[in-house]
Amino acid sequence: MNRIGLRKEEKAFETRVPLVPDHVRLLRDKHGIDFVLEPSDQRAFSEEEYGIDVTPLKDSGIPIVMGIKEMPNDIFEKDIVYIFFSHTIKGQTSNMPMLKRIMDVGATLIDYERVVDETGRRLIFFGNWAGMAGISDTLRVLGQRLELMGITPNPFAGMKTTLEIKELDELKEEFELLENRIKDQGLPSELTPFVVGFAGYGNVSRGAQEIFDILPHKTVNPDELSKLTPESNLLYKCVFKEEHMVEPKDSSLKFNLQDYYKNGKSKYEGIFHRHIPYITVLMNCIYWSAKYPRLVTLDFIRNHWTSDDRRLQVVGDISCDVRGAIEFTVRCTSPDKPAFTYIIDEDRAELGVEGKGPVIMAVDNLPCELPRESSTSFSETLLDFIPALAKADFTVDFSDLELPREFKDAVIVYRGKLTEKFQYLEQYLPKEEN
């Protein structure tokens, strides 16, 4: 039975854990798995809560190391299995040196993001918690922006930061207070009809909607947006699916979801810009890759920002792909400073809500703002996989490696080599200098 080490997190504000103390005790008592905790003063659960050995993991010989976010290059060791969100599967430039280091030392990398079922649906995720924190941060930032514009009173002003709240029940209480302010004060007339658009309908979107739905609202379809009447005490919610975001380039064809997944922008073009004139707050909750059209392009926002019919104030880019679906998401932000203004004339980001351009909430680790509850939910999804992981022999050929199919398919690097499914990443790796 392999020992499993729980690594410390080193990114600012990152206090989440892959396995919570209750589940560590369950796995130890039921399956005899031995866990070791790396010392850390940056963890949502204390060492006392875990009640297990505490020791540095580097050079410890512990064969399996679990974490949450990317790990620094100097910690990787030969024949050690590392499990974390590597953010490498799109060939992300910033993480390619880390991927190459894992390969160079002969280590193994398993990525939670690639643990999926037969349909490709992710099984281990924080997405719903990102959505919950993201809608909170976005509406608070909106309140700041409106105050700067002189739109007072506005019910969004003075919302607590999610980082300050930390727990789901308190977050819901904060939104109940916001609900009461919207009912009592009403919305600024210049913002009505007030539309919050949710691009996507997966885990991220569902989490954001769960919190948003506390507010007084009415759900509408995209084809109703142009017909909405102003309501002073009511927000409109609109959820956009793929067929609302793209259409076939060949006008004789009808939208087909599987065809779109297969062919992307080679056969489809983006049409989301048609909806933006009616949206006050846009929540981007979609998975995006370069295979697909962008949700909002630079060219569009540059032209639209000077339009008389512009209603858009803030974009909550929960997915946070830099220069991705929202092309003017030019950087990520942090929980203590969650927003930047995209200065359109200069193609740059200015931290805060001041400047000529849209405000973007682009925190790339939103679930860390609700660390204990998001960690507990995440840990529950891992429980069934840990016993097989602890028993696996990672010295055999990959073809002989016995792991649940879901976890084996998530092995990006095995003993220093890219597995067959991830050979495409070779093209993104840093080139050797002559």
N, C-alpha and C positions, 0 to 999 in steps of 0.2 A: 504494500500500500504506500503510494507516494505521499510525502509530506507536502503541504501547500502553504506558501507564504503569502500574506496579505501585505502588499507594498504600500508605503506612504505615498501620498500625492504631494506634488511640489508646485503645481500651478496656483497662482493667487486665487483665493476664494474657494478652491476645490477641496471640500471636506467630505465628499461622498465616499462610500466604501462598496466593494462588490458583494461582500457577505456581511450581514449584520450579526451581532453577538448571539442572538437567540438561534439563528440558523447554524452558526458555527457549533454551538453546543449540541444541537440536534444531529448534525452530521457526525460529530465526534462520538456521541453516545450511541447512535443507531448504526453507524457504519465503521466506527473505529478510525476515522480520519484524523490525523494529527495536523493542527494548524499552528503557524507561527506568525506573530504580528511584528511588523517593522515599527520601531519607535517613531512617533510623530506627535507634534503639538497642533496638527492641522487635520483633525479628524472629528466627524460629527458624533462619534461614539468613543468613549474613553477606554484606555487600556484596562481599567478596572471592570468595565462592563464586559469586556471580552474574557478576562480571566485566563489567558493563555500565555505561553512563552513570548517574550518580547526580545527581539534581537535583530541587528542589521542583516539584510538578506544578501548583500554582496559578499561573495566568497564563502557563503554559508553551506553550499552544497545542496540547498533545498531545490528540488528539481522542477517545481511548478510555482510560478509567481503570478499572482493576480493583482490587477490594479484597475483604474478607471481610465485616466487620460494618458496621452503619450508619455513615454519614459525617456529620460536623458540618455544620450548615446553611450556614456561611460559605464552604465550599469549592466549592459548585456554581456552574457557569458556563454561559452560553448556548452551545448547540450542542455541548456535550461529552456523550459517552455514558458513563454510570456503570453499572458492573456489580458488584452485591454482594447480600448477603442483607438486604433492606430491612425485613422483618417488617412489611409494610403490608397484605398481602392479606386479612387479617381485619378491617381497619379499626382496627388497634391504635392506641389513643388517643395513646400516647407518641410514635409515629412519624408522626402526621399532619402536624405542622408541617414535618417534613423533606420529606414528599411534596409538600406545598403549595409549599415553597421550590423544589424541583426544577421544578415546573410554572411557577412565577412567573418563573424566570430563563430558561425556554425550553430546559431540558436534557432528556436522554433517560435513562430508567431501565430497565435489564434486571435481572431478579431470578432468581438461580440456582434458587430454590425452584420456579419455574414452568417450568423446563426439564423437560418430561415427554414420555413416549412416547404412542402412540395410546390406550393404556389409562389414562393418567393417572399412570403410575408415574414417580417422580422419577429423573432420569438423572444429576444432579450433586448430591452430598450428602456430609455428614459423619456421617450417622445412626449407622452401625455403630460409629464411633469414640466417639460420645456414649454409646452403650450400654456399650462397654468401660470407659470412665472412670466411667460412672454406677454400674455394679454395684460397682466398687472403692470409690468414695466411700461408697456406701450401706452396705456391709458394715463398713467402718471406723467409720462413724458408729454403726452398731448396737453395735459393741464398746464404744464410749464410753458409750452409753446403758445397756448392761447393767452396766458397771462402776459407773455412778452408782446403779443400782438395787441394787447389792450382789451381783449375780450373778457370782461369781468362783469359779474361773477360767472365762473364756470364750475360745474360740479366736480370736475376732474382735478381741480387745484387742491393741493395739500394732501394727496393720497400718500400713505406710508410707502416706503420702498419695500419691495419683496424681500430684499436682503435683511431688512430690519424685522420683518414679520417671521420668516423662517418656517412657520407651521401652517398646514393647510386650513385648519379650522379658523385660525386668525385671518388668513387671507380671505376666506369666505365672509368673515365678519366685516372686513374692510370693504368688500364689494356690496354687502348689505347696507353699509353706511352710504356708499356711493348711490345705491338704488334709492335710498331715502332722499338724498340731495337732488337726484334727477326728478323725483316726484314732486318735491317741495319747491325747488328753485326753477326747475325746467332747464332746457338746453338753450344755449345762445341762439337767437333766431337766425343768425347768419350761417349757422351750421345745419339747419334743418332743411329737408329731411336728412337726418344723421344716419349714414349707412356704414356699418362695419362689414367689410368683405373678408371672407375666409377662403383663401386659395388652397384647396385640398380638403380631404375628408378622412385622413388617416389618424393615427394615434396623436400626432402633434395637434392637429385641428380639433380633434375631439376633446383633448385636454383644455385647449383655449376656450372652446365653446362651453364646456362645463362651468367654467368660472364666469364667462360672459353672460350665460343664461340666467344668472342671478339678477341681472339688471332688467328693467322693464323694456321689453322688446317685442317685435313682430318679425317672424321669418318670412322672407320673400324669395322668389325665384329671380334669376338674372334677367329674364325677359320682362319683369315687372319694374325694374329700376327706373325707367324713364317716366313711369306713371305714378310715382309715390307722391303723397301729399305731406307737407310739413306737419310734424307732430312735436309739440314742445316738451312732452314728458315721456317720449317713446323713442327708442333706437330701433333701427332696422338691421336685421342680420341676413346676410346673403352668403351662401356656400357655393363655391364654384368647383365644378368637376372638369375633367379633361375636355369634354365636349364644349365647355364654355370658354376654354383657353386657346384652343386650336381648331383649325378646320383643314380639310384636304386642299392642297394646291390646285388639284383638278376639280373644278366646280361641279363636274358631272357625278362626282363620287360623294358618298355619305360618310360621316365620321364612323370609324370602327375602332374600338378601344384596343383590341389586340393588334390590329394593323398599325395603330399609332405607336404602341410599345415596341413593335418590331422595327418600324421604319423611321420613326421620329421626324426630324425636320427635313429629311430627304423627300418626304411626301406631304408633310403638314407645315402650316405656317401659323404663327401666333396671332390671335385676335383679341387677346385680353384687353388691349388698349381701348376697345369699344366700351368697356364697362367702367373704366377709371373715372370719366367725368362725373359719375354718380356716387363715387366712394369717398367717404371722409377719412376712414382709417382702414388700411389694407394690412391684413395679417397673412404673411407668406408662410405656408405650412407644407409646401410640396417638396418631394424629393426631386432634385434636378441634376442632370448631367449634360454635357455639351452635345449629346445626341439629340436633345430636344430644344425647341424654340424657347427663348427667354420669356419670362412672364411680363416684365417691363424693361424696355430697352433705354439706353442713354438718349438716342435720337428722339424717342417719344417724349421722355420727361423734359428734355430741353425745350421742345416745342410747346408741350402742354402747360408748362409752368407759367407761361405768359398768357394763357387763354383766359378769357373772361368767365368761362363756365367751370373753371377749376374749383374742385371741392376738396381734393386730397390734401391732408395736413401731415399725417404721420404714416410711415410704413413700419410695421412690426415684422422684421425679417427673422423669424424664429429659425428657419432653416439655415440662414447665415452662410451661404456660399459666396465667398468674395468674388465679385464680378460675375456672378452666376445668374440665377433666375431673375433677381433684381440687379440689373447691370450696374447700378450706381451704389450698391453696397460695396464700397471700396476698401473697407476695413472691418475688423471685428471690434467689439467694445467689451467692457468689463462690468460686472454687476454694480459697482459703485459709481460708474459713469457710463450708463447704458446706451446713450444716444449720441449721434453726431448729425450735423447738418451737412448735406451734400451741396457744396457751393458750386452751382451749375456752371457759372462763367469760368471757373478755374479748375474744374474736374478734380476736386479734392474734398477731403472730409475736415470739418471743424467740430471738435468735440463740443457737445452742448446743443442747444436748440435755437441758436441765433445765427442768422445769415439767410441769403437769398437762395432758397432751395428746399427740398423736402427734408424732414427729420426722419432719421432711420434708427430704430432700436435694433441693435445687431449683436447682442450678447451671445457668445458662442458656447457658453456652458451654463445655460439657464437653470437646469435642474439642481445645480449646487445652491440655488437660492432657497430650496426646500429640501435640505440634505437628508434629514433623518427619514422622512416619509418616502422620498424618492429612492433612497438606498434600500429601504425595507421592501418596497415593491419590486425593485430590480433583483434583489437577493432571492425573492420568492421564485422568480422566473428561472433562476440558476439552479435551484435545489435539486431538481431531477437529474441534472447533468453531472453534478460534482462527484458522485460515487464512481461512475464510469471513468471520469477524468483521473481520479486518484488511483484507479487500478491499471490505467493504460501503461503499456511499455513503449516509451518513446525512443527506444534504441533500435527497433526493428525497421525494415523497409516500410515506406509509406503505405504501400499496397497491403501490408500485413497489420497496419496500425488498427487496433480495435477501439473505436470510439463510436458513439451514436452518430448516425448519418449527419444530423444537423451540425454537430461540432466538427466532424471530420471535414465537412465542406467549408468550414470557416478557417481551416489551416491555410494561411497565406504563404508562410515559409516553413519548411520542414528541414531541420538540421542543416540550415544554411542555403537551401535551394527553394526557389519559387515552385509551388505545386502547380500542376497542369492548368488548373482553372485560372491561375493568376500569372501565367507566363507573360501576359500582355504588359505587366508592370515593368518588365525589363527595359522597355523603351524610355521610361521616365527616370531611371536610375542615374545618378551622377556618373559621368564618364571618367575613366581613369586618366590621370595626367601623364603625358609622355615624359 
